[in-house]
Amino acid sequence: MLEISLFELAVRGVLEGFLFILSVHALSRTRISTKPFIISSLVIIAFTYLIRLLDINFGVHTVLNLIVIIGLCVLFNKIALFNAVKGAMLTVLMMFAIEGINVAFLQVLFKDDLITIISDPYKKTLAGIPGLILFGVIVITLYYFLAYRYSKNKTEEKNGETS
């Protein structure tokens, strides 16, 4: 079981939920609609918390979260299924890579004390914030360049403003 404390949920889970949905939008090159974006983000936060409470093997929770993210993006955010699957899988891979980099950095920084830090939920949550910030910067940048500017250029081409 990968229990998550309410502190972890409040500090990390909420922001991560919004970033995951935003990342799927960015990677599928679709702009967000505020209401469906907020609803699907809140639902993924709740589902992530509930899935982490289940007594399942490590890795299964990731697959279940992927299924929920894909379903939410298709149903609420009206993203095409292929784009939602691609975006969700790339988002999870990106998050795993960033977490790996963060843990490697923490290993170099704290050496033997890393086990003590990871065993304490408060310290573990705070130690994960640099990775979450990096993930946020990457996702927001991707959204701006892939989704926002892409759809803006597409709209201008339809209106005949650009040649």
N, C-alpha and C positions, 0 to 999 in steps of 0.2 A: 504494500500500500504506500502510495506517495502522498501522504497527508500534507495539506497546505494549511498554514495558520491563517487566521483572519488578518494578522499583521501583513503577511506575505500577499494576501489577496488585495488588501487596501493599497499597499505601497507599490507592488509590482504587477499583480494580476489585472488590475483595472487598466493601467496604461498599456500593458501587453495586449489585452483584448482589443482595444481600439487600434493599436498599431498593426495587429494581425489583419484585421478587416481592411484597414487602409492599404496595407501592403498588397492584398489580393486585388484591390481596386487599381493600384499602381501597375502591377504586373499584367493586369488584363486591359490596361489602358482605358479604364472607365472612370468618369468623374463621380464623386460621391453625391448622393442625395442625403440631406441631413437626417431626416426622420428614419429611413431604413438603416442608415449607417449607425445611428445611435442605438436603435432597437437590436440590430444584429450584434453589435459590440457588447451590449449588456447581456444578451442571451449567451454569447460565447463565454463571457466571464462566469456566468452562473453554471453553465455546462462544464467548464474546465474545473471549477471547484467541486462539483458533484462527481465528475469522472475521477478526479484525484482521490476521492473518498472510497472508491471501489477497491476491492481486494483483488487486483489483477497484476500480471507480470509487467515488469518495466518495458516500456515501448508500446504496449497495447493502448495505454492512455493517449499516446501521441496519435495513433491511428484513429481512435475514436474522436479525438479533437479535430483531426483532419476531416473526417466525415461530417461532423457538425458544422465546421467552417464552410465546407463546400455546399452543404445543404442551405445554410443561411445566405450565402452569397448568391446562390441560384434563386432561392425563393423570395428573399426580402430585397436584395440589391439588384436583382434582374441582370446578373452577369451570366453569360453563356456558360454552359456546363464545362466545356473543354477549357475555357479561360479560367474558370473558377478552380478546376482541378490543378491546372498548371500553376496558377498563382499561389494556391494554398501549399502545394508541395515545395515550390521554390522558396516560399516564406519560411516554412519549417526548416528546410535545409540551410537557409541563410541564418536563422536563429540558432541552429545547432553550431554552425561555424563560428558565429560571434560568441556564443557561450564557451566554446572550446578555446578561443583566443583569450577570453576573459579569465578562464580557469588557469590557462598557461601563464598569463600575466600575474595572477594571484599566487601561483606556485613559485614563481621567481621572487615575488615580493615578500611573501610570508614563509616560504620554505616549509618547515615542519609544523608550523602553527596553522596551516591551511585546514587540517583535519578538525582542529578545535573550532575554527571559524565555520566550517560547513555543518558541523553538528549542532550549532546554535542557530535557531531559525531567524533571530533578529540580525545577527552578524552575517548570516548567509544572504539574507535579503539585501542588506546594505552593501555587501561585497558584489552583488550582482547588478547593482545600479549602473556602474560604468558600461557594462555590456548592453544594458537596456537603453542607455543614452545613445550609444553607438548605433544600435538597431533603429532607434527613433530617427536619428539624423539620416541614416541610409534610406529608411522608408519614406520620410518626408521629401528627401531629394529625389528619390525614384518617382514618387507621386507627382511632384512638380514637373519633372522632365518627361515622364512617360505618359501620364494621364492628363494632367491639367493642360500642358502646352500642346499635347497631341490633339485633344478634343477642341481646343481653341483654334488651332490651325485648320482642323477639319471643318469647323463651323465657318471660318473665314473663306475657305475654298468653296463651300456651298453657296455662300452669299456673293461670291464673285469679287471679293475685295482683294484677293491676291491673284497673281497670274501664274 
